[in-house]
Amino acid sequence: MKKRNIYQALTLLLLPLSFANAADYRLIDLGTLGGTYSVGNGLNSFGEVVGYASFADGTFHASLYQNGTLTGLGTLGGTLSIAQGINVHGQIVGFSLTDDGKIHAFSYQNGIITDLDTLGGTNSFAEDINDLGQIIGHARTESNALHATIYHNGGLTDIGTLIGGTNSWGTAINAAGEATGYSQIAGQTEPHGYRYDGNTLTDIGTLGGKTSRGNDINSLGDITGFSAVTETPLIVHAFLDINGTMTDLGTLSGSLSFGRGVNSSGQVVGRATIEGDTDFRAFLYENGEMIDLCVVTDCTAQGWSYFIEANDINDHGDITGIGMIGGEEHAFLAIRDDGDDNNADDDDDDSSDDDSSSDDDSSSDDDSSSDDDSSSDDD
């Protein structure tokens, strides 16, 4: 703990003026469903957060934080579920174990959880939903390939792969229907991130290594994710791709970083290693600088030990992810206070009448795109 406090103090002393004068944040512990951990995966403009949380027996269900309360959303008949995304209408998407042991994408609205089925194979995953109700994810085909998919108005569309690739994953979609994810390419199993314009997948390239992944896309079509910079040793950095130009966002004090969310102001959140690559910390990237999110929000003064990862940021600048508090890993909501009386924050703000994303960031073999950021071998 002492080393962590020294690290944060030094970081604070080195803060650029843009961060030293940054907005204040109010931090909320989203709690659990009776267990010891929870995760915030996505949030909407009203500050409603979805993710998953544990029960006392260690199992976990998809969860919604709304109006000051964390609620379990149930499953598709199995024991586990994870929520990944929520739109302004309170429609929620994610994936769940079914009663026969498969994993299926789901949507949730007005207290009803709906199975979104597959492309003919065994498993499917929903990762994000836009305000039009378009859902991005990926599903197994009859041939057991995994393809990125878009669900809309009851239909499931296979958007294919990059040229020559076998498998693809869908991770995020914006209000215009532009999407991102990652796909294998011809001649190698390591995937590349892509941009989808509603018709075509375009390879966004890498920062010099063999692999990249698109994790989020904002309303302007800017994409964040991570890319290999070198292969030996394997160094992976977060990036921000704007108009086809990929910028390396650097790291905190270690060698690894992973971009998870980006808003329309170009603020990026994610996680990065500290010196020695001994541990991860959540980061906020803005004004050309990557800073430990705990330092930006003064998290220790509000009872948190540190933030492990930040998974999403809305256009107001509110952030959700995972932090350490009271010796347990809990979901957090960091509400940005910049003097705007209309903050998407307060517990009595409500986006809809309903009750209304894990993140294994990985490359190729596993079905899910969701819980551990990695460059090539997982998922």
VEXDREN-2710 file (C-alpha; in Angstrom, 1 decimal):
% VEXDREN-2710
k/r/px/py/pz
1/MET/0.0/0.0/0.0
2/LYS/2.8/2.4/0.8
3/LYS/4.4/1.9/-2.6
4/ARG/1.0/2.6/-4.3
5/ASN/0.6/5.8/-2.3
6/ILE/4.1/7.0/-3.2
7/TYR/3.4/6.2/-6.9
8/GLN/0.2/8.2/-6.8
9/ALA/1.8/11.1/-5.0
10/LEU/4.7/11.3/-7.6
11/THR/2.1/11.1/-10.4
12/LEU/0.2/14.0/-8.9
13/LEU/3.3/16.1/-8.7
14/LEU/4.0/15.5/-12.3
15/LEU/0.5/16.3/-13.5
16/PRO/0.3/18.6/-16.4
17/LEU/-1.8/21.8/-15.8
18/SER/-4.6/20.4/-17.9
19/PHE/-5.1/17.7/-15.4
20/ALA/-4.2/19.7/-12.3
21/ASN/-7.1/22.0/-13.1
22/ALA/-9.4/19.2/-14.3
23/ALA/-13.0/18.7/-13.2
24/ASP/-13.8/17.2/-9.9
25/TYR/-15.3/13.7/-9.7
26/ARG/-17.8/12.2/-7.4
27/LEU/-17.2/8.5/-6.9
28/ILE/-19.9/5.9/-6.3
29/ASP/-19.3/2.3/-5.1
30/LEU/-21.9/0.3/-7.0
31/GLY/-21.8/-2.5/-4.5
32/THR/-22.5/-6.2/-5.2
33/LEU/-25.4/-8.6/-5.2
34/GLY/-24.4/-10.0/-1.9
35/GLY/-20.9/-11.3/-2.9
36/THR/-17.5/-9.7/-2.9
37/TYR/-17.0/-8.3/-6.4
38/SER/-18.7/-6.4/-9.2
39/VAL/-17.7/-5.0/-12.6
40/GLY/-18.9/-1.9/-14.5
41/ASN/-18.7/-2.6/-18.3
42/GLY/-20.8/0.1/-19.9
43/LEU/-22.9/3.2/-19.2
44/ASN/-25.2/5.5/-21.0
45/SER/-25.7/9.3/-21.0
46/PHE/-27.8/9.1/-17.9
47/GLY/-25.1/7.4/-15.9
48/GLU/-26.8/4.1/-15.7
49/VAL/-24.2/1.3/-15.5
50/VAL/-24.3/-2.3/-16.6
51/GLY/-21.9/-5.1/-15.9
52/TYR/-22.0/-8.0/-13.5
53/ALA/-21.9/-8.7/-9.8
54/SER/-21.5/-11.7/-7.5
55/PHE/-23.8/-13.4/-5.1
56/ALA/-22.7/-14.8/-1.7
57/ASP/-22.1/-18.2/-3.3
58/GLY/-19.6/-16.8/-5.9
59/THR/-21.9/-17.0/-8.9
60/PHE/-22.6/-13.8/-10.8
61/HIS/-25.4/-12.3/-12.9
62/ALA/-25.6/-9.3/-15.2
63/SER/-26.3/-6.2/-13.3
64/LEU/-27.8/-2.7/-13.7
65/TYR/-27.0/0.3/-11.5
66/GLN/-29.9/2.7/-11.7
67/ASN/-31.3/5.3/-9.3
68/GLY/-28.8/4.3/-6.6
69/THR/-29.6/0.6/-6.7
70/LEU/-27.8/-2.4/-8.2
71/THR/-30.1/-5.0/-9.6
72/GLY/-29.5/-8.5/-11.0
73/LEU/-31.0/-9.1/-14.4
74/GLY/-31.2/-12.9/-14.3
75/THR/-30.0/-15.3/-17.0
76/LEU/-31.2/-17.3/-20.0
77/GLY/-31.7/-20.3/-17.7
78/GLY/-28.1/-20.9/-16.7
79/THR/-26.2/-19.8/-13.7
80/LEU/-24.1/-16.9/-15.1
81/SER/-24.7/-13.8/-17.2
82/ILE/-22.8/-10.6/-18.1
83/ALA/-24.2/-7.3/-19.3
84/GLN/-22.0/-5.3/-21.8
85/GLY/-23.8/-2.3/-23.1
86/ILE/-26.8/0.0/-22.4
87/ASN/-28.4/2.6/-24.6
88/VAL/-30.3/5.8/-23.8
89/HIS/-33.6/3.9/-23.9
90/GLY/-32.4/1.5/-21.2
91/GLN/-32.1/-1.4/-23.6
92/ILE/-29.3/-3.7/-22.3
93/VAL/-27.3/-6.4/-24.1
94/GLY/-24.8/-9.1/-23.0
95/PHE/-24.5/-12.8/-22.9
96/SER/-25.6/-15.7/-20.6
97/LEU/-25.3/-19.3/-20.0
98/THR/-28.4/-21.2/-21.1
99/ASP/-30.0/-24.1/-19.3
100/ASP/-28.2/-26.5/-21.6
101/GLY/-24.8/-25.1/-21.0
102/LYS/-24.4/-22.9/-24.2
103/ILE/-23.6/-19.2/-24.2
104/HIS/-26.1/-17.0/-26.0
105/ALA/-26.4/-13.3/-26.6
106/PHE/-29.3/-11.5/-24.9
107/SER/-31.2/-8.3/-24.8
108/TYR/-33.0/-7.0/-21.8
109/GLN/-35.8/-4.4/-21.5
110/ASN/-38.8/-3.9/-19.2
111/GLY/-37.8/-6.8/-17.0
112/ILE/-37.7/-9.3/-19.9
113/ILE/-34.5/-11.0/-21.0
114/THR/-34.6/-12.3/-24.6
115/ASP/-32.3/-14.9/-26.3
116/LEU/-30.8/-13.5/-29.5
117/ASP/-29.8/-16.9/-30.8
118/THR/-26.8/-17.7/-33.0
119/LEU/-25.7/-18.0/-36.7
120/GLY/-26.4/-21.7/-36.6
121/GLY/-23.6/-22.7/-34.2
122/THR/-23.6/-23.1/-30.4
123/ASN/-22.6/-19.7/-29.0
124/SER/-23.3/-16.0/-29.5
125/PHE/-22.3/-12.8/-27.7
126/ALA/-23.8/-9.3/-27.7
127/GLU/-21.2/-6.6/-26.9
128/ASP/-22.8/-3.1/-27.5
129/ILE/-26.1/-1.5/-28.5
130/ASN/-26.7/2.0/-30.0
131/ASP/-29.7/4.3/-29.5
132/LEU/-31.4/2.8/-32.7
133/GLY/-31.4/-0.6/-31.1
134/GLN/-28.7/-2.0/-33.3
135/ILE/-26.7/-4.6/-31.4
136/ILE/-23.1/-5.6/-32.3
137/GLY/-21.5/-8.9/-31.3
138/HIS/-20.4/-12.2/-32.7
139/ALA/-21.8/-15.7/-33.1
140/ARG/-20.8/-19.2/-34.1
141/THR/-21.8/-20.3/-37.6
142/GLU/-22.8/-23.8/-38.7
143/SER/-19.2/-24.4/-39.7
144/ASN/-18.1/-23.4/-36.2
145/ALA/-16.4/-20.2/-37.4
146/LEU/-17.0/-17.1/-35.2
147/HIS/-18.3/-14.1/-37.1
148/ALA/-19.1/-10.5/-36.1
149/THR/-22.9/-9.9/-36.2
150/ILE/-25.4/-7.1/-36.0
151/TYR/-28.8/-7.8/-34.6
152/HIS/-31.6/-5.3/-35.5
153/ASN/-35.4/-5.5/-35.6
154/GLY/-35.4/-9.2/-35.0
155/GLY/-32.8/-10.0/-37.7
156/LEU/-29.3/-11.3/-37.3
157/THR/-26.7/-10.1/-40.0
158/ASP/-23.3/-11.8/-40.5
159/ILE/-20.9/-8.9/-41.4
160/GLY/-18.1/-11.3/-42.3
161/THR/-14.4/-11.0/-41.9
162/LEU/-11.5/-9.1/-43.2
163/ILE/-10.3/-10.5/-46.6
164/GLY/-8.9/-14.0/-46.1
165/GLY/-9.9/-14.3/-42.4
166/THR/-11.7/-17.1/-40.7
167/ASN/-13.0/-15.6/-37.5
168/SER/-14.2/-12.1/-36.5
169/TRP/-15.5/-10.3/-33.4
170/GLY/-17.8/-7.3/-33.0
171/THR/-17.2/-5.1/-30.0
172/ALA/-18.8/-1.6/-30.4
173/ILE/-21.3/0.3/-32.6
174/ASN/-22.1/4.0/-32.7
175/ALA/-25.3/5.9/-33.4
176/ALA/-24.6/6.0/-37.2
177/GLY/-24.3/2.2/-37.3
178/GLU/-20.5/2.4/-37.7
179/ALA/-18.8/-0.5/-35.8
180/THR/-15.5/-1.8/-34.8
181/GLY/-14.0/-5.1/-33.6
182/TYR/-11.3/-7.3/-34.9
183/SER/-10.8/-10.1/-37.5
184/GLN/-8.3/-12.6/-38.6
185/ILE/-6.7/-11.8/-41.9
186/ALA/-5.1/-13.8/-44.7
187/GLY/-2.0/-15.6/-43.8
188/GLN/-2.0/-15.3/-40.0
189/THR/-4.2/-16.1/-37.0
190/GLU/-3.4/-12.9/-35.2
191/PRO/-6.3/-10.5/-35.8
192/HIS/-6.4/-6.9/-36.9
193/GLY/-8.9/-4.2/-35.7
194/TYR/-11.4/-3.1/-38.3
195/ARG/-13.8/-0.2/-39.1
196/TYR/-17.3/-1.2/-40.4
197/ASP/-19.2/1.5/-42.3
198/GLY/-22.4/-0.5/-42.7
199/ASN/-21.3/-2.3/-45.8
200/THR/-17.5/-3.1/-45.6
201/LEU/-14.9/-4.1/-43.1
202/THR/-11.7/-2.0/-43.4
203/ASP/-8.4/-3.1/-41.8
204/ILE/-7.2/-0.3/-39.5
205/GLY/-3.7/-1.8/-39.2
206/THR/-1.4/-1.9/-36.2
207/LEU/1.3/0.1/-34.4
208/GLY/4.0/-2.1/-35.9
209/GLY/3.3/-5.5/-34.5
210/LYS/1.2/-8.3/-35.9
211/THR/-2.1/-7.7/-34.1
212/SER/-4.6/-5.0/-33.1
213/ARG/-8.1/-4.8/-31.8
214/GLY/-10.8/-2.2/-32.0
215/ASN/-12.7/-2.0/-28.6
216/ASP/-14.9/1.1/-29.0
217/ILE/-16.0/3.7/-31.5
218/ASN/-17.4/7.2/-30.8
219/SER/-20.0/9.2/-32.7
220/LEU/-17.3/10.7/-35.0
221/GLY/-16.0/7.2/-36.0
222/ASP/-12.8/7.5/-33.9
223/ILE/-11.7/4.1/-32.6
224/THR/-9.8/3.0/-29.5
225/GLY/-8.3/-0.4/-28.7
226/PHE/-4.9/-1.8/-28.4
227/SER/-2.1/-3.0/-30.8
228/ALA/1.1/-4.8/-30.6
229/VAL/4.0/-2.4/-31.0
230/THR/6.8/-5.0/-31.1
231/GLU/6.6/-8.8/-31.0
232/THR/9.8/-9.7/-29.2
233/PRO/9.3/-8.7/-26.5
234/LEU/5.6/-8.4/-27.0
235/ILE/4.7/-4.8/-26.2
236/VAL/1.0/-3.8/-26.5
237/HIS/-0.2/-0.1/-26.4
238/ALA/-3.6/1.6/-26.4
239/PHE/-4.3/3.6/-29.5
240/LEU/-6.7/6.2/-30.9
241/ASP/-7.5/5.9/-34.6
242/ILE/-8.9/9.2/-36.1
243/ASN/-9.6/9.3/-39.8
244/GLY/-7.4/6.3/-40.5
245/THR/-4.4/7.5/-38.5
246/MET/-3.5/5.4/-35.5
247/THR/-1.9/7.2/-32.6
248/ASP/0.0/5.4/-29.9
249/LEU/-1.3/6.6/-26.5
250/GLY/1.7/5.3/-24.6
251/THR/1.5/3.9/-21.1
252/LEU/1.6/4.9/-17.4
253/SER/5.0/3.8/-16.2
254/GLY/5.0/0.2/-17.5
255/SER/5.1/-1.3/-21.0
256/LEU/1.5/-2.3/-21.6
257/SER/-1.8/-0.4/-22.1
258/PHE/-5.2/-1.2/-23.4
259/GLY/-7.9/1.3/-24.6
260/ARG/-11.4/0.3/-23.6
261/GLY/-13.7/3.3/-24.2
262/VAL/-13.7/6.6/-26.1
263/ASN/-16.2/9.4/-26.1
264/SER/-17.0/12.1/-28.6
265/SER/-14.4/14.5/-27.1
266/GLY/-11.7/12.0/-27.8
267/GLN/-11.2/11.1/-24.1
268/VAL/-10.0/7.5/-23.8
269/VAL/-10.2/5.2/-20.8
270/GLY/-8.6/1.8/-20.2
271/ARG/-6.0/0.1/-18.2
272/ALA/-2.2/0.1/-18.2
273/THR/0.6/-1.4/-16.2
274/ILE/2.7/0.5/-13.7
275/GLU/6.5/0.3/-13.4
276/GLY/7.8/-3.3/-13.6
277/ASP/4.5/-4.4/-15.2
278/THR/3.5/-5.7/-11.7
279/ASP/0.0/-4.4/-11.7
280/PHE/-2.7/-2.7/-13.7
281/ARG/-4.2/0.7/-13.1
282/ALA/-7.1/2.4/-14.8
283/PHE/-6.2/5.4/-17.0
284/LEU/-7.8/8.5/-18.5
285/TYR/-6.2/9.9/-21.7
286/GLU/-7.0/13.5/-22.6
287/ASN/-5.1/16.5/-23.9
288/GLY/-2.3/14.2/-25.1
289/GLU/-1.6/12.7/-21.7
290/MET/-2.3/9.3/-20.1
291/ILE/-2.9/9.7/-16.3
292/ASP/-3.8/7.2/-13.5
293/LEU/-7.5/7.6/-13.1
294/CYS/-7.2/7.4/-9.3
295/VAL/-5.0/10.5/-9.4
296/VAL/-7.4/12.4/-11.7
297/THR/-10.4/11.6/-9.5
298/ASP/-8.5/11.8/-6.1
299/CYS/-9.9/8.3/-5.4
300/THR/-8.0/7.7/-2.2
301/ALA/-9.7/10.7/-0.6
302/GLN/-13.0/9.1/-1.4
303/GLY/-12.2/5.7/0.2
304/TRP/-10.8/3.8/-2.8
305/SER/-7.4/2.2/-2.8
306/TYR/-6.9/2.4/-6.5
307/PHE/-8.8/1.7/-9.8
308/ILE/-7.9/-1.4/-11.7
309/GLU/-9.4/-0.7/-15.1
310/ALA/-11.8/1.8/-16.7
311/ASN/-14.2/0.2/-19.2
312/ASP/-16.4/3.0/-20.6
313/ILE/-16.8/6.8/-20.7
314/ASN/-19.8/8.7/-21.8
315/ASP/-19.9/12.1/-23.6
316/HIS/-20.3/13.9/-20.3
317/GLY/-17.0/12.3/-19.1
318/ASP/-18.5/9.9/-16.6
319/ILE/-16.5/6.7/-16.3
320/THR/-17.2/3.2/-15.1
321/GLY/-14.9/0.2/-14.4
322/ILE/-13.4/-1.7/-11.5
323/GLY/-11.6/-0.5/-8.4
324/MET/-10.4/-1.8/-5.0
325/ILE/-12.3/-0.6/-2.0
326/GLY/-12.3/-2.2/1.5
327/GLY/-10.2/-5.0/0.2
328/GLU/-12.7/-6.0/-2.5
329/GLU/-13.0/-5.4/-6.2
330/HIS/-16.1/-3.3/-6.9
331/ALA/-17.7/-1.5/-9.9
332/PHE/-17.4/2.2/-9.7
333/LEU/-19.1/5.2/-11.3
334/ALA/-16.9/8.4/-11.5
335/ILE/-19.3/11.3/-12.1
336/ARG/-17.6/14.3/-13.6
337/ASP/-18.5/17.6/-12.1
338/ASP/-17.6/20.5/-14.4
339/GLY/-20.2/22.9/-13.2
340/ASP/-22.9/21.6/-15.5
341/ASP/-26.2/21.3/-13.6
342/ASN/-27.4/18.7/-16.1
343/ASN/-24.8/16.1/-15.2
344/ALA/-25.7/12.5/-16.2
345/ASP/-25.2/11.5/-12.7
346/ASP/-27.6/11.9/-10.0
347/ASP/-29.3/8.9/-8.5
348/ASP/-32.8/10.3/-9.4
349/ASP/-32.0/10.8/-13.1
350/ASP/-33.8/8.2/-15.1
351/SER/-33.6/7.4/-18.8
352/SER/-36.6/5.3/-19.3
353/ASP/-39.4/3.4/-17.7
354/ASP/-37.6/0.1/-18.0
355/ASP/-35.1/-1.6/-15.7
356/SER/-33.0/-1.2/-17.8
357/SER/-20.9/-4.4/-21.7
358/SER/-16.2/-8.9/-20.7
359/ASP/-13.8/-8.0/-21.6
360/ASP/-11.4/-10.5/-22.3
361/ASP/-9.6/-8.5/-24.9
362/SER/-8.0/-11.1/-27.0
363/SER/-7.3/-12.2/-30.5
364/SER/-8.4/-15.4/-31.9
365/ASP/-9.5/-18.7/-30.3
366/ASP/-12.1/-18.0/-27.7
367/ASP/-15.7/-17.0/-28.4
368/SER/-16.0/-14.0/-26.0
369/SER/-14.3/-10.7/-26.6
370/SER/-14.7/-9.7/-23.0
371/ASP/-12.6/-9.9/-19.8
372/ASP/-8.8/-9.9/-20.0
373/ASP/-7.0/-7.6/-22.3
374/SER/-4.6/-9.6/-24.3
375/SER/-3.0/-9.3/-27.6
376/SER/-3.1/-12.6/-29.3
377/ASP/-3.5/-15.9/-27.5
378/ASP/-6.7/-15.7/-25.5
379/ASP/-10.2/-15.5/-26.7
END
